[in-house]
């Protein structure tokens, strides 16, 4: 469910006053992750690496109340559930956007991920979840990337996690992730905490 709330009655009151009218309100943090657990889990259970990473992102986000808030068109909204957006290559050579509702069960999330992304690829149509706060993702796995910056604009306020191809080492696999978020939604400290929770979630993937 999505509902408008009074920013002055939330912990983001000062941030709303400072950053809601900013022409470039987005903040980007970059961190290199140890993704060895995802690589092993992916191979052992025959699951997509990107799907597992998207689940970990949703899981980490679900542990922070800031992710259930979103500034939009000069207002602040609160949600009671999350979704993870993925960009899908379609059969015509273009791309489509696909929102995957987040759930705690990896198998259920995998099923939704598989069905929705395949449908988007085949139909060349995007699908959206309107009543969930959506965490955007973008995987550019054709090459290794050190950092990705998205549009610094108030036209897209959702948080966004972006990455390239993971790097194979002798003892571990690593992946730099770029995390972009609206300053009204959270501060840099919250963003750093999310990245720590995400690494913990990856490390404890069972």
Number of C-alpha atoms within 10 A of each C-alpha: 11 16 11 14 13 12 19 13 8 12 12 20 14 13 16 22 13 13 17 22 13 14 11 15 18 22 17 20 17 19 16 14 18 18 21 20 16 24 21 15 16 17 11 9 8 9 16 17 17 18 18 22 19 26 26 25 25 24 21 21 21 20 13 14 14 19 26 20 24 23 22 16 10 9 13 22 17 21 18 15 17 24 26 24 25 22 19 22 17 20 12 10 8 10 16 17 22 25 25 29 21 27 18 12 10 15 12 12 18 20 11 17 25 14 11 19 23 16 17 21 22 13 13 19 14 18 16 14 15 11 16 21 24 27 23 24 22 20 15 13 12 8 10 14 18 14 17 19 15 15 10 17 13 19 11 15 22 20 23 21 24 20 23 20 16 21 16 13 9 5 6 12 17 16 20 22 22 24 25 24 26 25 24 27 28 21 16 14 9 15 22 15 14 21 23 15 19 21 20 13 18 23 16 11 13 8
